[in-house]
């Protein structure tokens, strides 16, 4: 939180757009989106996956790096 509020602690833009920072954040956002979807639909992840069978793809979370997130969501 300090990095968001204090300009002196803000990370360099070059670092933020690198895969070292963006990849984990994109993955976390994708998993959070899946979690929120399960809560809103009042379904367990396995129930949601059964309904979406064959339709989950890398664009699920809206980013090319989301292929890993999609694979994590559908893995048993």
Secondary structure as UniProt FT lines:
FT   HELIX           2..5
FT   HELIX           7..9
FT   HELIX           13..16
FT   HELIX           19..41
FT   HELIX           45..51
FT   TURN            52..55
FT   HELIX           58..61
FT   TURN            64..65
FT   HELIX           66..74
//
